[in-house]
Amino acid sequence: MIERIAIYPGTFDPITVGHQDIIRRATRLCDVLYVCVATGHHKKTLFNLDERTDMAKNVINSLALDADVRVMAFSGLLIETCREVGAKMIIRGLRAVSDYEYEMQLAAMNRHLAADIETIFLTPSEHLSFISSTMVREVARLGGDLGGLVAPYVHDKFVTDLQRDSKSV
């Protein structure tokens, strides 16, 4: 039997409950799901690659999922990572219409680079559609409550990092 392998890429800075929702939905579509944490070379991330990968692993290990989910870091072209792990599907989350144009451009470029790899768009549950890593970072910076936005382990990482940062000031 051929395994259905998919990749869910992102910077996951940090991984949110919205990401968890997409991961749960994606595991219904594949046998193996790689959550691929991008180096984020095009973004300035709050957490470094090792921290983001660690948070993703911890959060995913706490979930009951329908497929084998593996976390890995990657850099470079996503299509090359797909080929490396044998993935034929790229999972992308769409929260709002504002995400659509950018995601369509990415999907078109990936299709141009590898026509045999499909991009599948999943929407989060309606009550999670407002959550983004950017919003979570901003709420944390301003001292807001992260409850319901991130897993407890991620929440604790924010508290630890904010305490460390305030001591260095």
N, C-alpha and C positions, 0 to 999 in steps of 0.2 A: 504494500500500500504506500502510495506517495504521500508524504506529509505536506500539509498546507502550512507554509511558513510566511509570516508577515512581520513587518517592521513598523514600529510606532516611534518615529524620531521626534526629538525636540531638545531644547536646552534644559527644560525642567528646572528652572531657577526661581522658585522651587517647584517640586511636584505638588500638585493641588488635588483637592477632591474631584475637581473637574477632569483632571488627567486620569484619576482612578476610575471614574465613570467610563471614560473612553476605553481604558484598558479592559474593564469588565465586558463591555460590549464587543470589543475586538476579539476576545478569547472565544466567543461563540462562532467566529468566522474562520478560525484557524486551529491548527494543532499545536503550533509553536509560535509564540509572539516574542520578538526581540524588542524590548524597550531600549532604544538607542539614544544615549545621552550625548548630545553634540558638544564639541569643544566650545562652541559659541564664538568662534573667531570674528563673527560679524556683530556681536553684541558684547557689551560690558556686563558681565554677570556678577551678581552679589556673592554667590558661592562658587568655589573653584570646582573643577571637573570631578575630583575625587569626592568632594562633599556632596555634589549633586548626584553622583552615581551611588554613593552610600545611602543617601536619603531614598532614592528610587528603590534600591534593593530592599531596604528595611520596610518601606511602605508596601511593596508588592508581596513580600514574604508574609505580611499580616493579612492578606486578602485570600478568600476562598475563590479560586478561579477555575474556569472550564478548560484551560489549556496550560501547557508548559510555558511559563513566562520567564525569560532570561533578560538580564540587564547587562548592557555593555556600553562602553564609551566608544565614540567614533569621531573621526575628523575626515575631511575630504568629501568627495562626492558620495551622496547617499546611495546612488546606484551601485557604486563599487562595494559598499557594505552589503547591499542586497545580494549581489553576486557572491560575495564571500560567504554568506550564511545560507544561500539558496532560497532567499525570499522572492516570492512572485507578487506580493501585495505590500503596498505602503498604506498605512492607516494615518489619516489626518483628521483632526478635529476641527469642526466649524462651529463657532459660537454664535456668530452674527453675520449679517450681510457684509459688514466691513471686512471680514476675513476672506470672503469669497474670491475677490479679484486676485489677491496675492496667491492664495492657494491654487487657483486655476492656472496661474502662470507657472508655479512650481510643478504642478501636475503635467502641464504641457511640455515643460523642459525635460522632466524625467521621462515622459513618453518618447520624446525625441531621442534621448540618450539610450533608452532601453524599452522598445515597444512591447516586450513580453512581460513587463512588470506593470501591474495595474495600481492606480491610486484609488483608495476607497475613502470617502468622506463620511464621518460619523458625527452626529450632533449630540451634545451632552443632554442629560435630563434638563427640562425647562428650568427647574429651580437652581441649577448650577451654571446656567448659560452666561451669567455675569462675571464668573470667576476667571481671572487670568493671573499668571505669575506676576505680571507687572503690577496689577492691582494689589495682590497679596504683599508684595515688597513695599508698596507705598503705605498700606495700612500698618504694616510692621514698623516702618520708619517713623510714622506719626503716632505710634503707641496704641494703635487700635487693637481690638480683640480679633484674633485669628481663628477663634472657635468656629467650626463648620466650614472653614476654608482650606485647611491643611490637616494632615494626620497628626496625632500627638507627637510623634518622633520629630517631624518637621517643625512643629511649634516649638519644641524644646531646643532645636538647633537655632531658631531665631532668637529665643531668649538668651541662650548662651552667647551667641555672637553679639547681640546688642549689649549685654553686660560687659563683654570683653572690649567692645568699641568704646563704651562710655568710660571705662577705666583708663583707656589710652589717651583720652582727651585732656 
